[in-house]
């Protein structure tokens, strides 16, 4: 007997997708994650725009990762136009990215993923009986957003970021307050670790190539090197060239692979590949969460996200100390670039590797743009995981099967509002 | 009985819904007055009837029209949340090119599932009762609109230009830095956040009701801008369409 199980408009994820499973005579015939977001053609919209307009427009690809898109965009433009920002700019940009990863991870952990493990359809159910948990989630998220507001001017679509640096720098007094807020968040983080350590994570294992950036002496965020658990160590340009993006009939998001096949990106990849760069406190939390750095269990993406939260709060405090000790004045690039060129940059967005590649003409107007976003690189891995998991779930009632599969999809924290804007280099 | 509200999204970045979620300090109080009954991004629950539907994003496909009409039917009040829903926003940067050309450029394919129409703001498809402009929306303005609706009053948007808020805050004028600023014709309500951040106004909140466009155009021309430069400025957030 053939039976189709459809999960329409998957909930508690960013963006719209359906999951369609075909089962026949107790076997899985096919399983497709259908990305149904409507194409927005961002790369085409950018053509002809002046370099100073590109980042503010492309940030609108994604509200949750607008800072990552801004960072990748500015860095690609700076490479193309031969602009070298002050080294202090890098410290401040790193702090801004940390703020974004923290707000994204905390939103996902508490609001999207935790309800699966607490057996409720949404965290709003806890408003009255678990007010402590609900208000803790909001407090932590507020602190994360404060980093984005103090450094970026506002939490969604930053306004202080500019080609060459920043158009406005945070006030020393603001940085001091922010530092105190981060320190004050530590007890809430401890309770959060206790909560997630109490969750029963499903047993499941499927080895996958884990890809992330590599940054010498630091946990990866903004860098020119890409590494993978299969031993790849390449420049960002080389790796991006090796990505094959392809269209499948069931998705408006392109999928990505290399000649070695599909791969995964995101918090789990970063924690696995860069475990030794994590702060001592984050490594301790990894032990408490029983997170084996060699794990092949995609459900542990949640643990990886929480470990990163601990790491980035700690690192943000150190970054603020650094900024307070070595203040800098005007950060904005004053010299206007001459001539065009090509630039490729990558950042670690909350959900993993994000590439922006641009070419500019002699007047600094954009000729071509190409963005490869994290979830496109993860889609095939998510499908492969579901296919591997399904045979074990086929005896379950449909509702329970759906719940298990949705929990797996959420472990990846897919963000599909942007995953539709992949493309080949725009054709002139 | 609490007011039943829901959040929905179409073609957009979900940044306006996120801005609502970012009202952390006020959210606990808001939730004493309203019940969130549908919010796909954060909830698995669905609702039959809503008092207020806040809808983000533009409409680009037939099935999205149907979904929007269905939400309209079960909602007493429908509010366009943010620029994409209100006037098309950045999605309409594409409206000077054929959608099929864009599709070829981005996907090198015209496969059926990639087919879309020119993005539309919500009011081109259904009746919209109120609007909250901006890319993204201003969280405080969202609270003000919600408060008015709970009190069964008509929410009002400021009907003066960003320039006014900017001058009151005593920020230096962007034109003095040689920047092109849309502040003189853009609706206030954002507290000139971009100018505070050292950027200029890009007009994301749309035009004030009676903009004095011709003197403004002259200001732009005085700064040595071509018609194309001016059009590009208008176009980023689809202000050109309203003119």
Interface residues (C-beta under 8 A of the other chain):
Chain A: X9 X11 X12 X13 X14 X15 X16 X37 X38 X39 X40 X41 X42 X43 X44 X45 X48 X49 X50 X53 X56 X57 X60 X61 X62 X63 X64 X66 X103 X107 X111 X112 X115 X121 X122 X123 X124 X127 X134 X135 X138 X139 X141 X142 X145 X152 X153 X154 X155 X156 X157 X158 X159 X160 X162 X166 X167 X168 X247 X249 X250 X251 X252 X254 X332 X417 X418 X421 X422 X423 X424 X426 X427
Chain B: X9 X10 X11 X12 X13 X14 X15 X16 X17 X18 X19 X21 X22 X24 X25 X27 X28 X31 X36 X39 X40 X41 X42 X43 X44 X45 X60 X61 X64 X89 X90 X91 X93 X94 X97 X99 X101 X102 X103 X104 X105 X106 X107 X108 X109 X111 X113 X114 X116 X135 X136 X193 X194 X196 X197 X198 X199 X202 X232 X236
